[in-house]
Every structure is written in C-alpha cells, then in structure tokens.
Amino acid sequence: MNEPPLLRGRARYERVMEGWVDNTHVDAFTHTVSLSDDDRAVEVAVVALPSPTYEIRHARCRALAGGVAPTVVEGVSRLTGTPMVGGLTGRVAVATGAGEGAALVLDAVIEIARLARQVAKFPRARAARAAGGDAWECWQLDTTGWVDLPNSCFTYSDAGRALFETGTVATSMQPELYSPRPGQRRVFERRKVARLERVDDRLRLFHSMHDNVHGFEVTYEIDLASGTIVSAEHLTPRLPYMGICTEPQRKISAMLGETVDGALRTRVQAHLGGPAGCAQLYDLTADLLKLLS
C-alpha cells in the first residue's frame, strides 16, 4: 500500500472540526464550521434556509492559520443562492477554484450541509410533542421535517419504523432541534476528530463524532504490506434512536478483509450505507478513506 500523502514526513496526521448552529433568522439558520489540521485552519459560516431547499443566503470564509489562497476565501461568498443538495461538491469547487486550502474549505462546506440536516423550524406547538423522550413523535417529526431522510438509512426505512411496534426505542432528540427559541445560540453542536497514524506495520484510522444526539468512535487498522483492513471497530455511546440505530452498527464487520484501493469508497456505500445501513457510520468511514488519497 502506498503511503498516504498526508503522512509524508510525519507519522501522524489529525484534523479537528467544530461546528454549531445558531437560530439567527425567522426563516433561516447560521451554520458555522471551524476546520483545522496540521497545516492550516479555516472558518466557514453560512446563513441557509432549512429543508427542503437548504438554500444558501449568505456565505463567508476566514483563513485562521496556514496557507489558504485569497481566491479560495473570496470564492465562498459566491455560493449565495446555492442549494446544499446533490451536486454541492462541484458547485463549491467552481466557486472557490483549486487554490491552496481549497480542499479544506470544500470539506468545511460539506460539514455545514450535514449540520443543516440536524435542525428544523416547526411550529413551536408541534415541536413540543417531542418533549419527554417520545421516540415515535420525534421519528415522525424527523421524516416530515427533513425531506431527504426517508430511506436514507435503516432508522428511517420501513424496517426501522417497524421496530417501534416490536421493541423498546429510546431517543435523545429534544424539541429545540425542531423549533429553537428565537435567537437561540448553539442549538446544535458537533465535534469531530479524524486521525491517521502509522503503528508498526499498520496504518490506524480513527474518526470520532460527538454532538447533541450522536456519539461515534470508529477505528480501522490497515495492514501496510497487503493493503487490507485487518481491524474494524467502533463505539456508539449515543445514538438518536437506541433500539433502532443500534441495528445497522454490526455492518462495520463487512469492512474486514477489504482491500484499500481506489474503488473502496464506492464499495463502502454497499457495506455501510443505504436503507439497510447507517448514514453516520458511512460518512465517518468514507471521510477517513478520502484522507488516504
């Protein structure tokens, strides 16, 4: 297996993402992401409408450390009017160009699009039905509040829905995620840490994500000689729907024995994603594999 470019000249690489959502407008949110690694750091803030359009009203970028081309920073402002839906990666690439730091800025915008799927603007009385940990009420709010959730993963599939009738489901969702108070800051907060490191004859990949409703820590180990995944483990101390989200987590074992090649990110979708999988487990894994290229 070839050495990942990010590890050339060092044994360890780490990237940290801090993201949060503020309820700054009657009909829109402000999503802010600070993304930093060993070479540079940026902050991107976007005012955007909620589902179904996720349309960007205003966007700005700041270079916090390291080399980031001014054309990349300025290009973020050209995202006004862009919907954060399919094709976003290409639209950001056109707006920012391929200057220094462009890849990090693109990843920050992708994280903002993910934050946008965590908050909604229901009428307060409707959102109040999520109080008291009523998982069924929260699930119904989810599938009507975010247009792209149905069948996006096991939890929002027909099979996931059926578990409400056959088992016990507990949720960590709160009314503020569906209808935040006017001017409420930090309605939703997320921290992610991605790490690559060489450990003897293996490459260890780690990715964690902790926020209001998720707790994930994913670790893969790759045998450097053969380029195959020899260890795949993760912890999930917090999930949106315990009793449903727990079901697809066992699918991580499908990664064992996989060869790390250019097509693996496509195969990961079949292993971890889709209506039988877990969207968060897929994203965390796919993002790690992206760091290898």
C-alpha positions in Angstrom: 0.0 0.0 0.0 1.3 3.5 -0.9 1.9 5.9 1.9 -0.9 8.5 2.2 0.3 11.9 1.0 -0.9 13.4 4.3 1.6 11.2 6.2 4.7 12.1 4.1 7.3 13.5 6.5 5.3 12.7 9.6 3.9 9.6 11.5 0.6 11.2 12.5 -2.0 13.5 10.9 -5.0 15.0 12.7 -8.0 17.0 11.6 -10.5 18.6 14.0 -13.9 20.0 13.2 -16.0 22.2 15.5 -19.5 23.0 14.2 -22.5 24.7 15.6 -25.9 26.1 14.5 -27.4 29.4 15.7 -31.1 30.4 15.2 -30.4 33.8 13.8 -33.3 34.4 11.4 -37.0 33.8 11.4 -36.7 31.5 8.4 -33.0 30.6 8.3 -30.1 29.3 10.4 -26.5 30.3 10.6 -24.2 27.3 10.4 -20.6 27.7 11.4 -17.7 25.3 11.0 -14.1 25.6 12.1 -11.9 23.0 10.4 -8.2 22.7 11.2 -5.4 20.2 10.6 -1.6 20.2 11.0 -1.1 22.6 8.1 -3.9 25.1 8.1 -7.3 26.2 9.6 -10.4 27.8 8.2 -13.8 29.0 9.4 -16.8 29.0 7.2 -20.2 30.4 8.1 -23.3 30.0 6.1 -26.8 31.5 6.5 -29.2 29.0 4.9 -32.8 28.1 4.7 -33.9 24.7 6.3 -35.3 21.7 4.4 -36.3 21.2 1.7 -34.1 23.7 -0.2 -31.2 24.2 2.2 -30.5 27.3 0.0 -27.5 29.5 1.0 -28.5 33.1 1.6 -25.0 34.3 2.6 -21.6 32.6 3.0 -18.2 33.8 4.2 -14.8 32.2 4.9 -11.9 33.2 7.1 -8.4 31.8 6.9 -7.3 31.2 10.5 -3.9 29.6 10.1 -1.6 28.3 7.4 -1.7 28.9 3.7 -5.2 29.5 2.2 -5.4 31.3 -1.2 -7.3 34.6 -1.1 -9.2 33.4 -4.2 -10.5 30.4 -2.3 -11.6 32.5 0.7 -13.3 35.0 -1.6 -14.9 32.3 -3.7 -17.1 31.1 -0.8 -19.1 34.3 -1.0 -20.2 33.3 -4.5 -22.2 30.4 -3.0 -25.2 32.7 -2.4 -28.2 31.1 -3.9 -26.7 27.6 -4.0 -28.8 24.8 -2.5 -26.9 22.4 -0.3 -28.2 19.3 -2.0 -26.8 16.8 -4.6 -24.0 18.4 -6.7 -22.8 20.7 -3.9 -19.2 19.5 -4.2 -19.0 20.5 -7.8 -20.6 23.9 -7.2 -18.2 24.7 -4.4 -15.2 23.6 -6.5 -16.3 26.0 -9.3 -16.8 28.9 -6.8 -13.6 28.5 -4.9 -11.2 27.2 -7.6 -8.3 24.9 -6.9 -6.0 27.2 -5.0 -4.2 26.4 -1.8 -6.5 25.3 1.0 -9.5 24.7 -1.4 -9.9 21.0 -0.3 -10.2 22.0 3.4 -12.7 24.7 2.6 -14.7 22.3 0.5 -14.8 19.8 3.4 -15.9 22.6 5.7 -18.9 23.4 3.4 -19.8 19.7 3.3 -19.8 19.7 7.1 -22.1 22.7 7.1 -24.5 20.8 4.8 -24.6 18.0 7.3 -25.3 20.4 10.2 -28.3 21.7 8.2 -29.8 18.2 8.4 -29.9 18.4 12.2 -32.2 21.4 12.8 -35.7 22.4 11.6 -38.3 25.1 12.1 -41.6 23.5 13.0 -44.3 25.5 14.8 -43.4 25.5 18.5 -46.6 23.6 19.5 -45.8 20.8 17.0 -42.2 20.5 18.2 -43.3 20.4 21.8 -44.6 16.9 21.1 -41.0 15.7 21.1 -40.7 16.6 24.8 -40.4 13.8 27.4 -38.4 11.5 25.1 -41.3 10.3 23.0 -39.3 8.5 20.3 -42.3 7.9 18.0 -43.2 11.6 17.9 -39.6 12.5 17.2 -39.3 10.0 14.4 -42.4 11.4 12.8 -41.0 15.0 13.1 -37.8 13.8 11.5 -39.4 12.2 8.5 -41.6 15.2 7.8 -39.1 18.0 8.8 -36.2 16.8 6.6 -37.2 15.9 3.1 -34.2 13.7 2.4 -34.4 11.5 5.5 -36.9 8.8 4.4 -34.9 5.6 3.4 -31.6 7.5 3.8 -30.6 4.8 6.4 -32.0 1.9 8.4 -33.6 4.1 11.0 -35.8 5.9 8.5 -36.7 2.8 6.5 -39.8 0.7 6.7 -37.8 -1.9 8.6 -36.7 0.7 11.1 -40.2 2.0 11.6 -41.4 -1.5 12.3 -39.2 -1.7 15.4 -41.4 0.8 17.2 -44.0 -2.0 17.3 -41.8 -4.8 18.4 -39.2 -3.3 20.7 -38.2 -0.5 23.1 -36.9 2.6 21.4 -35.3 5.5 23.4 -34.4 8.9 21.9 -32.1 11.8 22.8 -33.9 14.2 20.4 -35.1 17.4 22.0 -37.9 20.0 21.0 -35.2 22.7 20.4 -33.8 20.8 17.5 -37.2 21.1 15.8 -38.2 24.6 16.9 -35.4 26.6 18.6 -36.1 29.7 20.6 -35.8 33.0 18.7 -32.1 34.0 18.7 -31.0 30.7 20.4 -27.3 30.1 20.1 -25.6 26.8 19.7 -28.9 25.0 19.1 -26.8 22.1 17.8 -23.1 21.5 18.4 -20.8 18.9 16.9 -17.1 18.0 17.3 -15.3 15.6 15.0 -11.7 14.3 15.1 -10.1 12.4 12.3 -6.6 10.9 12.6 -4.2 8.8 10.5 -1.1 7.3 12.1 1.5 4.6 11.4 1.8 2.0 14.2 4.5 -0.6 13.4 3.4 -2.4 10.3 -0.1 -1.0 10.3 -1.9 2.2 9.4 -4.5 3.2 12.0 -7.5 5.3 11.0 -9.6 6.9 13.7 -12.7 9.1 13.4 -14.9 10.4 16.3 -18.1 12.4 16.2 -19.9 13.7 19.3 -22.9 16.1 19.2 -26.4 16.5 20.8 -27.7 13.2 19.6 -24.7 11.1 18.3 -21.6 9.6 19.8 -19.3 7.6 17.4 -15.7 6.5 17.7 -14.6 4.5 14.6 -11.2 2.8 14.3 -9.8 0.8 11.4 -6.4 -0.8 11.0 -4.8 -1.5 7.6 -2.0 -3.9 7.1 0.5 -1.9 5.1 2.1 -4.9 3.3 -1.2 -6.2 1.9 -3.3 -3.0 1.9 -6.2 -4.9 3.6 -8.3 -3.9 6.5 -7.5 -6.2 9.4 -9.4 -4.5 12.2 -12.7 -2.6 12.2 -14.2 -1.5 15.5 -16.4 1.3 16.8 -18.2 2.5 19.9 -21.6 4.2 19.8 -22.3 5.6 23.3 -25.0 7.8 22.0 -27.5 7.3 19.1 -30.6 9.2 18.1 -32.8 6.1 18.5 -31.4 3.4 20.7 -33.2 0.2 19.7 -33.3 1.2 16.0 -30.0 2.9 15.2 -28.2 0.1 17.0 -29.3 -2.5 14.4 -27.1 -1.5 11.4 -24.0 -0.9 13.5 -22.9 -4.5 13.2 -22.4 -3.9 9.4 -19.0 -2.5 10.2 -17.7 -6.1 10.2 -18.2 -6.1 6.4 -15.1 -3.9 6.1 -12.8 -6.6 7.4 -10.7 -8.0 4.6 -11.5 -5.2 2.2 -8.6 -4.0 0.0 -7.9 -0.3 0.3 -7.9 0.7 -3.3 -9.4 3.5 -5.5 -12.8 1.8 -5.6 -13.2 1.1 -1.9 -15.2 4.3 -1.3 -17.8 3.1 -3.8 -18.0 -0.4 -2.1 -18.3 1.2 1.3 -21.7 2.5 0.2 -22.9 -1.1 -0.3 -21.4 -2.2 3.0 -22.5 0.6 5.3 -24.9 3.0 3.6 -28.4 2.9 2.1 -31.7 1.9 3.7 -30.1 -1.0 5.5 -27.1 0.9 6.8 -26.1 3.8 9.0 -25.6 7.2 7.3 -23.3 8.4 10.1 -21.1 5.3 10.0 -20.9 5.5 6.3 -19.9 9.2 6.3 -17.3 8.8 9.0 -15.7 5.8 7.1 -15.9 7.5 3.7 -14.3 10.6 5.1 -11.4 8.6 6.5 -10.8 6.9 3.2 -10.8 10.3 1.5 -7.9 11.3 3.6 -5.9 8.4 2.2 -5.9 9.7 -1.4 
